């Protein structure tokens, strides 16, 4: 071992020791601020199993829904900061909702301790088969020729399916009408029925309808083509790089959680994200497993905060 390698090992040793020294003394509560069965819930349960195996205590997923995810996030933020409460935050709850709700009930930057990224998932531009557009370019031409005539559905004002669609609209400079629903499922159903013409749904929820031919996929919003839709171009490929966007989930704890607990949980999550079995299960749900350091997650939250603040302002989005 050369001097540089030895020095690096010596510097890393305290962090490794701290991570290995902490262990939970009772079951861990893993709060998911959305209903059971959704993509965020599925990802939390996959990671919860790995945490349970590695930490030797049960990990109980608790779905606390309401107010766009704010109720569950606030509940976790107000819980004891002892390493026994985790929460699955998302793009919306951490970086969009602060710009939409006057009384959020918690401050993501102040009241939560970032641990690690958990997953990412792309959105996909889908249209009803009756829309006279076989490609994204034809769809954009149609929208520009009929300003204000095309309608799109979302899971509700301020949801990721609304915000990503508004980002797309701003990047494309088109005029379309937003129709909010109470959840992605009814919005997707009405896209299939033709009540609304298009949607920028999350890939996991839309893939079945795409594969069944009930909607047509024209573009994906991620930085690369989706493995499930290799023939569908990215928004950058259709000339709209500013519309690139990825929804994501991340694991956090109440602010003040001891550093050894943060380090230990981070180590387990990073190990899980590298496991083929975990990656395969995430992929089957339409998501990509992800991990990060706490510092990398803080930086991502900062970048996303700036992006969505701009979209909320430029699109004049409000919550009724």
N, C-alpha and C positions, 0 to 999 in steps of 0.2 A: 504494500500500500504506500503510494507516494505521499509527500507532505500535504499537497492540496486535497487529496482524497481523505486523508486522516483528519484534516481541519474541518472539512465538510461534515464528516461523521460525528466529530465532537460537538459541532454546533447543533446538529440535528438531534443528538442524544437526549437533551432535556425535553424536547417536544414529544419525542417518541415515548419517553418514560411517563410523561404526564398523560398521554393518551392511553397507555396501557395500565395506568394505576387506577383509573376510575371505572367503577362498575355500578349499575343501578341496584338499589336495594329493594325495589318493589316494581310492579308492572308499570310500563311506560304508556302514557296516554298519547295517541297520535291523532290530533284533531284534523279533520278534513272539512273545510267550510262549504262543501257542496254535497248533493245527495249521493247515496250509495249507487254504484253501478256506472257512474260517469268516468271519464278518462282520468281525472284527478284522483278519484277514489281508487280506481284499479291500480294506478301507479303507487299510491300510498300503501296498499295492501301487499303489493309485490315487495316493496322495500321493507315494510313492517316485518315480513317473514324473515328476511335476512337479518334485520336488527335483532329479532328475537333469538335467532340461532347464535349470533355472535355475542350478544350481551347476556344471555342466560336468564332473561326475564320476559314474561309475556308482553307483547306489544298490542294494545287494544286500539283499533281504529274507531274513532268516534265522529260521526257525521253531525255537525252543527251547522244548519243551513239558515239562510235568510239575509236580506239586505245586500245582495250581490256578493255574498261571502264575508261581509264585514262582521257579522255576529260571531261566527266561528273564530275569525282572526282576533277579535277583541277578547273572546273567552280565553284563547291561548295566551295572549299578551298579558292578561291579568292573573294568570296561574303562577304558582310558586316557581321560582327560578332555581330549580334544584336538579335539572337534568331529566326529570320524569314527565315532562310535557313537551311534545313536539307539535308542529303544525305544518301542513303542506300549503305554503303560499303559492300564489300564481301571478302571472302578468297583471291580471285585473286587480286582485286584492292588494298587491304591493305597489304597483306603479300607475294604475289607471284610476282606481277609486279615490285616491287622495285628491284628484283634480275634479272629481264629480260630486262628492258628498261634503257638505258644509260641516257636518258633525260625524266624522268617521268613527269616533270612539276609541281610536288608538292611532299612534304614529308609527308607521312601519320602520322608520329609521331610528326612532328613539326607544320604542317599546319591544322590539324583537331583535334577537341575536342571530344573524345569518350563520348557517352551518354549511350547506352545500346545495348546488344545483341538483335536480332529481331527474328531470326529463324535458324534452322539447317536442313540439308537434307543429306541423305546418297547417296552414289553412289552404283551402282549394276553392277556386272560382268555379261554381257549378251553375248551369242554366237548365231550365225546363226544356225538354226536347222540342217543344213548339217554337222556341226562340230561333229566329232565322239567322243563326250564327254557328258555323262549324268550328271556327277558330277564335282565339282571343282577339285577334286583329279585326275580324268581322264583327265581333261583339262590341268592340270599342267604336267602330264605324257606325253601328246601329244606334248606340247610345248617343253619339254626337249628332246623328241625324234627327233624333227624336228627344231633345232635351226635356227632362222631367217626366217622360212617359214610362220608362222602365222602373220597376219596383224591386226592392230586395228585402228579404226577411232576415231577422236576427233574433238572438235569444233574449233581447231586451235592450233598452237604452243603456249604454255604458258597458255592455258585455263585450267580450273579445270579438265575437262575430259582428258586432256593430262597429267597434273601433277599427278593426282590420279592414272592413269594407269602406269606412270613411277615409282611411289612409290610402286605399286603392283609388277611391274617387278623387281625392285631392291630387294624387300622382298622375292620374289619367286625365284630369281636368274635364270630368263629365258631370252632368246633372241627372241624378237619379233620386227616387223617393224611398225613404226608409220606412219599413213597416215592422215595428217591434212586436215580439211575441213573448209569452211566458215560458221561455226555454227554447233550446235549439230544436228539439224534436218536433214541436208543432210548426216551427218555421220551415224545417226541412220538409215536413209533410205538405205544406202549402206550396213549396217550390216544386215538389213532385206533381202536385195537382195543377200547377200553373196559376194559382191565385196570385203569387208573386213570381217574377220572372227569373230571379237569380239569388245567389247567396254566396258568401265567403265563409263556409262552414269549416270547422276543424276536421281534418282528414279522418280521424278515427270514427266520427259519427256519420260522415258522408260516404265512406268507401263502399258500404253495402249497396247503397242506392246507385252509386256510379257503376259498380260491377254488374248490377242488375239491369243497367240500361235505362233506369228511370230518370236519371239526370245526366247531363253531359259535362265532363270536366274539361275546362279550357286552360287553366294555369294553376300552378302552386306557388305559394308565397315564400317558400324557404330559399336558402342560398344555392341549393342543388335540387335536381329532380328527385321526386319521392320514389323510393324503391317499389312501392305498391302501384305507382303510376309512371312507369319509365318513359312513356310516350307523351306525357303532358309537360309542356315547357314551364320554366320558371317565369316569374314576373319580370325578372331582368332580361330573360331571353325575348320577351315580347316588347321590350323597350321601356319598361317601367321599373328600373332599379330602386327608385324611391319607395315603391310599394312593398319591398321585401320586408317580411315580418314573420317571426316565429313565436308562437305561444310557448310558455314554459312553466314548470313547477319547480319549487325549491323548498328545502326543509329548513325550518327555523325553530328557535326556542325563545322563551321569554327573556327579555334583556336582563343581564345579571347572572345568567346561567354560568356556573363555574367553567373556566377555561379547560380543565381536564375533561369535563363531560363533552364540551364542544369538540375537542380534539379527538376523543374516542369515537363519537358518533360520526364525525367527518371521515375518519379512517374507515369505518365500516361501510359507509355509503360509497366512498371512492372504490373500495374493493368490490362492492356489489355491482357498480356500474361497469366494471371490467369483466364480470362473469358472463360467459356466453349464454347461460341459462336465463339470467336476468334480462340480458339484451334481447333474447328471442321472445320472452314473454312481453316485454315492453313493445317490441315491434309488432307482435300479434295484436296488440291493442292500438296500433297506429302511432306509437310514440317512439322516440329515440332516447335510450338511457343516457343520462348525463351526470357529471359530477364536477366539483370545483373546490377550491379553497374558500374559506369564508371571505377573504379579501377579494377574490374574483367575483363572488356573488354580490358583494357591496358595490363593486364597480359596475356590474351589469345593471343592478337596480338603479344606480345613478344615471346611466345612459338611457335606460328605458323611461325613467321619470321625465327626462327632458323631451324625449320623443312624443310621449303621450300627452304631456302638457301642451305641446305645440298642436297636436291633432285636436284636442278638446277645444283649444282656443280658436284655431283656424276654421274648424267645422261648426263652431258655436254649439257644442253638445251640452245639454243640460239633463238633469234627472228630475222628473216630475214628482 
